[in-house]
Amino acid sequence: MPLHLIWAEDEAGGIGRDGDLPWRQRTDLQRFKALTLGHPVVMGRRTWESLPFPLPGRENLVLTRDLSWSDEGLERTTLEEVKARSEAGETLFVIGGGEIYALTLDEAAVVHRTVVHITVEGADTHAPAMDTTWSLHSSETVPAQEGDQHDQTFEHWTRL
Ligand SMILES: NC(=O)c1ccc[n+]([C@@H]2O[C@H](COP(=O)([O-])OP(=O)(O)OC[C@H]3O[C@@H](n4cnc5c(N)ncnc54)[C@H](OP(=O)(O)O)[C@@H]3O)[C@@H](O)[C@H]2O)c1
């Protein structure tokens, strides 16, 4: 099933604080764009509310229990629809946040995890725990570049 999850976490698994990312990592955002461009992206309603606009060049799909939800440039989806599309061979990226990663990890084939080398104070949203069915395929540590606040390690995980 070509469902990919992509997230950035700190050294304690924190991914968010006060409805936003707790860092600015330009290199990670560039990698995120390169990996997801051209593919549907799936996000929870709260992650959508943290974005300034729908991600260009990608079908933007939002998970919400509010049947009346709508917003320009995005579509409401369901977990069943995401599963059906990935099982039919389409590559979709789950882009957050904490609730939606936890909900979809068991369905995923690939995790693109960035470890940001800091432990943020007051993180209120966390990455899901990855069990022993996951195997680290590759890992690259990149020192902070221009536009990055911290060093980071890019990891590619696949199912055993
Ligand atoms: N570091 C990273 O890589 C990264 C990436 C993305 C986001 N984030 C951060 O994560 C935080 C947001 O994460 P979050 O956990 O608070 O929220 P979230 O996962 O973005 O969205 C949660 C919402 O998803 C909907 N939802 C949950 N389960 C559902 C289901 N079974 N079916 C349909 N809809 C469902 C609900 O929307 P309704 O309430 O409308 O029903 C729920 O309120 C922010 O701080 C954001 O910046 C970090």
The ligand as a Tripos MOL2 file, in Angstrom:
@<TRIPOS>MOLECULE
LIG
   48    52     1     0     0
SMALL
NO_CHARGES

@<TRIPOS>ATOM
      1 N1          6.2360   18.4770   12.7530 N.am      1 LIG1
      2 C1          5.4620   18.0700   11.7560 C.2       1 LIG1
      3 O1          5.9260   17.3750   10.8340 O.2       1 LIG1
      4 C2          4.0170   18.4570   11.7420 C.ar      1 LIG1
      5 C3          3.2330   18.1800   10.6100 C.ar      1 LIG1
      6 C4          1.8880   18.5450   10.6370 C.ar      1 LIG1
      7 C5          1.3550   19.1790   11.7400 C.ar      1 LIG1
      8 N2          2.1450   19.4290   12.7950 N.ar      1 LIG1
      9 C6          1.6020   20.0830   13.9920 C.3       1 LIG1
     10 O2          0.6450   19.2150   14.5870 O.3       1 LIG1
     11 C7         -0.3240   20.0280   15.2800 C.3       1 LIG1
     12 C8         -1.7180   19.6410   14.8020 C.3       1 LIG1
     13 O3         -1.9300   18.2540   15.0850 O.3       1 LIG1
     14 P1         -3.2440   17.7680   15.9030 P.3       1 LIG1
     15 O4         -3.0080   16.3700   16.3540 O.co2     1 LIG1
     16 O5         -3.5800   18.8010   16.9050 O.co2     1 LIG1
     17 O6         -4.3930   17.8680   14.8020 O.3       1 LIG1
     18 P2         -4.5460   17.1750   13.3330 P.3       1 LIG1
     19 O7         -4.1020   15.7450   13.3900 O.co2     1 LIG1
     20 O8         -3.9120   18.0790   12.3200 O.co2     1 LIG1
     21 O9         -6.1170   17.3050   13.0900 O.3       1 LIG1
     22 C9         -7.0100   16.7470   14.0180 C.3       1 LIG1
     23 C10        -8.3970   16.8150   13.4170 C.3       1 LIG1
     24 O10        -8.5360   15.8030   12.4240 O.3       1 LIG1
     25 C11        -9.8890   15.3870   12.3700 C.3       1 LIG1
     26 N3         -9.9440   13.9310   12.6120 N.ar      1 LIG1
     27 C12        -9.3210   13.1920   13.5600 C.ar      1 LIG1
     28 N4         -9.6570   11.8980   13.4740 N.ar      1 LIG1
     29 C13       -10.5140   11.8080   12.4280 C.ar      1 LIG1
     30 C14       -11.2210   10.7350   11.8330 C.ar      1 LIG1
     31 N5        -11.1190    9.4560   12.2960 N.pl3     1 LIG1
     32 N6        -12.0220   10.9900   10.7790 N.ar      1 LIG1
     33 C15       -12.1630   12.2510   10.3040 C.ar      1 LIG1
     34 N7        -11.5210   13.3170   10.8280 N.ar      1 LIG1
     35 C16       -10.7070   13.0900   11.8790 C.ar      1 LIG1
     36 C17       -10.6400   16.1440   13.4590 C.3       1 LIG1
     37 O11       -11.1530   17.3190   12.8190 O.3       1 LIG1
     38 P3        -12.5450   17.9860   13.3100 P.3       1 LIG1
     39 O12       -12.2690   18.4750   14.7040 O.co2     1 LIG1
     40 O13       -12.7920   19.0730   12.3100 O.co2     1 LIG1
     41 O14       -13.5890   16.8870   13.2460 O.co2     1 LIG1
     42 C18        -9.5090   16.5310   14.4140 C.3       1 LIG1
     43 O15        -9.8050   17.6740   15.2000 O.3       1 LIG1
     44 C19         0.0520   21.4750   14.9930 C.3       1 LIG1
     45 O16         0.8480   21.9640   16.0500 O.3       1 LIG1
     46 C20         0.8680   21.3620   13.7240 C.3       1 LIG1
     47 O17         1.7640   22.4570   13.5520 O.3       1 LIG1
     48 C21         3.4530   19.0780   12.8290 C.ar      1 LIG1
@<TRIPOS>BOND
     1     1     2 1
     2     2     3 2
     3     2     4 1
     4     4     5 ar
     5     4    48 ar
     6     5     6 ar
     7     6     7 ar
     8     7     8 ar
     9     8     9 1
    10     8    48 ar
    11     9    10 1
    12     9    46 1
    13    10    11 1
    14    11    12 1
    15    11    44 1
    16    12    13 1
    17    13    14 1
    18    14    15 2
    19    14    16 1
    20    14    17 1
    21    17    18 1
    22    18    19 2
    23    18    20 1
    24    18    21 1
    25    21    22 1
    26    22    23 1
    27    23    24 1
    28    23    42 1
    29    24    25 1
    30    25    26 1
    31    25    36 1
    32    26    27 ar
    33    26    35 ar
    34    27    28 ar
    35    28    29 ar
    36    29    30 ar
    37    29    35 ar
    38    30    31 1
    39    30    32 ar
    40    32    33 ar
    41    33    34 ar
    42    34    35 ar
    43    36    37 1
    44    36    42 1
    45    37    38 1
    46    38    39 2
    47    38    40 1
    48    38    41 1
    49    42    43 1
    50    44    45 1
    51    44    46 1
    52    46    47 1
@<TRIPOS>SUBSTRUCTURE
     1 LIG1         1 GROUP 0 **** ****
